[in-house]
Amino acid sequence: MVKELSLKADLLVQALPYIQKFNNKTIVIKYGGNAMTTDLLKDAVIRDIVLLSLVGINIVLVHGGGPEITDMLNRVQKESVFVDGLRYTDKETMDIVQMVLCGKVNKNLVSLINSVGGKAIGMSGMDGGMINAVKIRNGDKEYGYVGEIVSIEPKIVNDVIEKGYIPVVSSVAQGIDGSEVYNINADTVASELAVALGAIKLILLTDVKGVMLDPSDEDSLLSHISASDIADLIERKVINGGMLPKIECCLNALNGGVERTHIIDGRIEHSILIELLSDEGIGTMITI
């Protein structure tokens, strides 16, 4: 028993310098995918976030909700269509996206955080004019009500942080080119918001271990990548498919002044704490 307690104490001591380093600093976490679909993983993520907040780290949680949107579309017998990896969003789909992301998913996350002793406030990119966007233009391709961010006003998020709350941000934006609202990729929102907030870190939770030299071999994980390595890794097809836009979001954040970015496995319980508060870390870290 004493040995076990001593081990727990050692883990807390190991976390101390990281808690000191990140105290009163802002970390943006993008949450979505498989980590949102099981109660066990969801509970671990929420408790990680609340713990970090209680020790003085400013956490901003950005979320998507792809599985929930797909489920709702299936209920109304509407097919999910994707163009270049982005959900084609017609007017009916946009209404569902807004309902699911700004309503069900956002408020459920707020409730979960509050239920384990945290204090959260839910918001969308439309609140306080936080995220402004225009329709994506890409030749003859049509994405519907899918937008690209043109500006972010972080004041409302900073105000919420200063009041001691955890902002929970859904990835929809105010249209400034005639549309009322746009669907935005949640990784992109997290990246741009991290830059606007002057965050020290951006963490993207995903459903793989990170960037791997061989996708079929988890032991080939690259624990650290420099920005200068990325072009070669893309050329060699090490970085491809769904990992490409995540890497682009990390590069955008780094170029905007975020110190470090991370792609970590949201399927692992307490992966956020392992990354932030341990010497070993987890997943792939991307730096300049």
C-alpha positions as CSV (number, residue, x, y, z in Angstrom):
1,M,0.0,0.0,0.0
2,V,2.8,2.5,1.0
3,K,4.6,1.7,-2.3
4,E,1.5,2.3,-4.3
5,L,0.9,5.6,-2.5
6,S,4.5,6.6,-3.0
7,L,4.2,6.0,-6.8
8,K,1.1,8.2,-6.9
9,A,3.0,10.9,-5.1
10,D,5.9,10.6,-7.5
11,L,3.5,11.1,-10.4
12,L,2.2,14.3,-8.8
13,V,5.7,15.6,-8.2
14,Q,6.5,14.9,-11.8
15,A,3.5,17.0,-12.9
16,L,4.5,20.0,-10.7
17,P,7.0,21.7,-13.2
18,Y,4.4,21.3,-16.0
19,I,1.7,22.8,-13.9
20,Q,4.0,25.7,-13.0
21,K,4.9,26.2,-16.7
22,F,1.4,26.2,-18.0
23,N,-0.2,28.2,-15.1
24,N,-2.3,31.0,-16.4
25,K,-1.4,30.0,-20.0
26,T,-4.0,29.2,-22.6
27,I,-4.2,25.8,-24.2
28,V,-6.8,25.1,-27.0
29,I,-8.0,21.5,-27.3
30,K,-10.0,20.2,-30.3
31,Y,-12.3,17.4,-29.2
32,G,-14.2,15.1,-31.5
33,G,-14.4,11.8,-33.2
34,N,-14.2,8.5,-31.3
35,A,-13.3,10.2,-28.0
36,M,-16.8,11.7,-28.1
37,T,-18.7,8.5,-28.8
38,T,-18.0,6.3,-25.7
39,D,-19.0,7.3,-22.2
40,L,-15.7,6.0,-20.7
41,L,-13.5,8.1,-23.0
42,K,-15.8,11.1,-22.7
43,D,-15.6,11.0,-18.9
44,A,-11.8,10.8,-19.0
45,V,-11.5,13.8,-21.4
46,I,-13.9,15.9,-19.3
47,R,-12.1,15.1,-16.0
48,D,-8.7,15.9,-17.6
49,I,-10.1,19.3,-18.7
50,V,-11.6,20.1,-15.3
51,L,-8.4,19.1,-13.5
52,L,-6.3,21.3,-15.7
53,S,-8.6,24.2,-15.2
54,L,-8.6,23.8,-11.4
55,V,-4.8,23.9,-11.3
56,G,-4.8,27.3,-13.1
57,I,-4.5,26.4,-16.8
58,N,-6.8,28.2,-19.2
59,I,-8.5,25.5,-21.3
60,V,-10.5,26.4,-24.4
61,L,-12.4,23.4,-25.7
62,V,-13.4,23.4,-29.4
63,H,-15.6,20.6,-30.6
64,G,-17.0,19.1,-33.7
65,G,-19.8,16.5,-33.8
66,G,-19.6,14.6,-37.1
67,P,-21.0,11.3,-35.7
68,E,-23.9,13.1,-34.1
69,I,-24.7,15.1,-37.3
70,T,-24.6,11.9,-39.4
71,D,-26.9,10.2,-36.9
72,M,-29.4,13.1,-37.1
73,L,-29.3,13.2,-40.9
74,N,-29.9,9.4,-40.9
75,R,-33.0,9.9,-38.7
76,V,-34.5,12.4,-41.2
77,Q,-33.4,10.0,-44.0
78,K,-31.0,12.5,-45.5
79,E,-27.7,11.2,-47.1
80,S,-24.4,12.5,-45.8
81,V,-22.3,13.7,-48.8
82,F,-18.6,14.7,-48.6
83,V,-16.5,16.8,-51.0
84,D,-12.7,16.8,-50.5
85,G,-13.3,15.5,-47.0
86,L,-15.7,18.3,-46.1
87,R,-19.4,17.6,-45.4
88,Y,-21.5,19.1,-48.2
89,T,-23.9,21.3,-46.4
90,D,-27.1,22.4,-48.1
91,K,-29.6,24.6,-46.2
92,E,-31.4,21.7,-44.6
93,T,-28.1,20.1,-43.5
94,M,-26.9,23.5,-42.2
95,D,-30.0,23.7,-40.0
96,I,-29.2,20.3,-38.6
97,V,-25.5,21.1,-38.1
98,Q,-26.4,24.2,-36.2
99,M,-29.0,22.4,-34.1
100,V,-26.7,19.5,-33.2
101,L,-23.4,21.4,-32.7
102,C,-24.7,24.6,-31.0
103,G,-27.5,22.7,-29.2
104,K,-27.2,19.1,-28.2
105,V,-23.4,18.5,-28.4
106,N,-22.3,21.9,-27.0
107,K,-24.8,21.9,-24.1
108,N,-24.1,18.2,-23.2
109,L,-20.3,19.0,-22.9
110,V,-21.1,22.0,-20.7
111,S,-23.3,19.9,-18.5
112,L,-20.7,17.1,-18.2
113,I,-18.0,19.7,-17.2
114,N,-20.3,21.2,-14.6
115,S,-21.3,17.8,-13.3
116,V,-17.7,17.0,-12.3
117,G,-16.9,20.3,-10.6
118,G,-15.8,22.5,-13.5
119,K,-17.5,25.7,-14.7
120,A,-18.2,25.9,-18.4
121,I,-20.0,28.2,-20.7
122,G,-21.1,27.1,-24.2
123,M,-20.8,29.3,-27.2
124,S,-20.6,29.2,-31.0
125,G,-18.6,31.2,-33.4
126,M,-21.6,33.5,-33.9
127,D,-21.6,34.6,-30.3
128,G,-20.2,38.1,-29.9
129,G,-19.0,38.0,-33.6
130,M,-16.3,35.6,-32.5
131,I,-15.7,33.9,-35.9
132,N,-16.5,35.5,-39.2
133,A,-16.4,33.5,-42.4
134,V,-17.2,33.5,-46.1
135,K,-18.2,30.7,-48.4
136,I,-15.4,28.4,-49.5
137,R,-14.5,28.9,-53.2
138,N,-12.6,26.2,-55.0
139,G,-13.1,26.4,-58.7
140,D,-16.2,24.6,-59.8
141,K,-16.5,22.6,-56.7
142,E,-19.6,23.2,-54.5
143,Y,-19.6,22.7,-50.7
144,G,-22.8,24.4,-49.8
145,Y,-22.8,26.3,-46.5
146,V,-19.2,25.5,-45.7
147,G,-17.1,28.5,-44.8
148,E,-13.5,29.6,-44.5
149,I,-12.5,31.9,-41.6
150,V,-11.6,35.5,-42.4
151,S,-11.4,36.9,-38.9
152,I,-11.6,36.0,-35.2
153,E,-12.5,38.3,-32.4
154,P,-11.3,36.5,-29.2
155,K,-12.6,39.0,-26.7
156,I,-15.7,37.0,-25.7
157,V,-13.5,33.9,-25.1
158,N,-11.0,35.9,-23.0
159,D,-13.8,37.4,-21.0
160,V,-15.2,34.0,-20.2
161,I,-11.7,32.8,-19.2
162,E,-11.1,35.8,-17.0
163,K,-14.4,35.0,-15.1
164,G,-13.0,31.6,-14.3
165,Y,-15.0,29.6,-16.8
166,I,-14.0,27.0,-19.5
167,P,-15.2,28.2,-22.9
168,V,-16.8,25.3,-25.0
169,V,-16.9,26.5,-28.6
170,S,-18.9,24.9,-31.4
171,S,-17.5,25.1,-34.9
172,V,-20.0,27.3,-36.7
173,A,-19.3,30.8,-37.8
174,Q,-21.1,34.1,-38.7
175,G,-21.4,34.6,-42.4
176,I,-20.3,38.1,-43.6
177,D,-21.1,37.6,-47.3
178,G,-24.8,37.2,-47.3
179,S,-25.3,33.9,-45.5
180,E,-26.3,33.8,-41.9
181,V,-24.1,30.9,-40.7
182,Y,-21.4,28.6,-42.0
183,N,-20.2,25.1,-41.0
184,I,-16.5,25.2,-40.3
185,N,-14.0,22.3,-39.8
186,A,-13.4,22.1,-36.1
187,D,-9.7,21.5,-36.5
188,T,-9.5,24.8,-38.4
189,V,-11.5,26.6,-35.8
190,A,-9.2,25.3,-33.0
191,S,-6.1,26.3,-35.0
192,E,-7.3,29.9,-35.8
193,L,-8.6,30.4,-32.3
194,A,-5.3,29.3,-30.7
195,V,-3.5,31.9,-32.8
196,A,-6.1,34.6,-31.9
197,L,-5.9,33.8,-28.2
198,G,-2.1,33.7,-28.1
199,A,-2.3,30.1,-26.8
200,I,0.9,28.3,-25.8
201,K,-0.4,24.9,-27.2
202,L,-2.8,23.4,-29.6
203,I,-3.9,19.8,-29.0
204,L,-5.9,17.9,-31.6
205,L,-7.5,14.7,-30.3
206,T,-7.9,12.1,-33.1
207,D,-8.4,8.4,-33.5
208,V,-4.9,7.3,-34.3
209,K,-1.7,7.3,-32.2
210,G,-0.3,10.3,-34.2
211,V,1.9,10.5,-37.3
212,M,3.4,7.1,-38.1
213,L,6.1,6.1,-40.7
214,D,4.0,3.0,-41.3
215,P,0.3,3.4,-40.7
216,S,-0.1,-0.3,-40.0
217,D,2.7,-0.3,-37.4
218,E,1.9,1.8,-34.3
219,D,5.5,1.3,-33.1
220,S,6.6,3.5,-36.0
221,L,5.1,6.6,-34.3
222,L,7.0,9.8,-34.9
223,S,7.0,11.5,-31.4
224,H,8.4,14.8,-32.8
225,I,8.2,16.5,-36.2
226,S,9.8,19.8,-37.1
227,A,7.9,22.0,-39.6
228,S,10.9,21.6,-41.9
229,D,10.3,17.8,-42.0
230,I,6.8,18.0,-43.2
231,A,7.2,18.6,-47.0
232,D,9.4,15.5,-47.2
233,L,7.0,13.4,-45.1
234,I,4.1,14.5,-47.5
235,E,6.2,13.6,-50.5
236,R,6.9,10.2,-49.1
237,K,3.2,9.7,-48.3
238,V,3.9,9.3,-44.6
239,I,1.5,12.2,-44.1
240,N,-1.6,11.8,-46.3
241,G,-5.3,11.4,-46.3
242,G,-7.1,12.7,-43.2
243,M,-3.8,13.5,-41.5
244,L,-2.9,16.2,-44.0
245,P,-5.5,18.8,-42.9
246,K,-4.6,18.2,-39.3
247,I,-0.9,18.9,-40.0
248,E,-1.9,22.0,-42.0
249,C,-3.8,23.3,-39.0
250,C,-0.8,22.6,-36.8
251,L,1.5,24.5,-39.2
252,N,-1.0,27.4,-39.3
253,A,-1.0,27.6,-35.5
254,L,2.8,27.5,-35.3
255,N,3.2,30.2,-38.0
256,G,0.8,32.3,-35.9
257,G,2.9,32.1,-32.8
258,V,1.6,29.0,-31.0
259,E,4.7,27.4,-29.4
260,R,3.8,23.7,-29.8
261,T,1.1,21.7,-31.4
262,H,0.2,18.1,-30.7
263,I,-1.8,15.3,-32.5
264,I,-2.7,12.7,-29.8
265,D,-4.9,9.6,-29.6
266,G,-8.2,10.4,-28.0
267,R,-8.9,6.7,-27.7
268,I,-6.4,6.5,-24.8
269,E,-7.9,7.4,-21.4
270,H,-6.4,10.6,-19.9
271,S,-4.3,11.2,-23.0
272,I,-4.5,14.9,-22.4
273,L,-2.9,14.6,-18.9
274,I,-0.3,12.2,-20.2
275,E,0.7,14.7,-22.8
276,L,0.7,17.8,-20.7
277,L,1.8,16.7,-17.2
278,S,4.3,13.8,-17.8
279,D,7.9,13.6,-19.0
280,E,7.1,11.0,-21.7
281,G,4.2,12.7,-23.4
282,I,2.1,11.0,-26.0
283,G,1.3,11.2,-29.8
284,T,3.1,13.5,-32.2
285,M,4.4,16.9,-31.3
286,I,4.9,19.4,-34.2
287,T,7.2,22.4,-33.7
288,I,8.9,25.0,-35.8
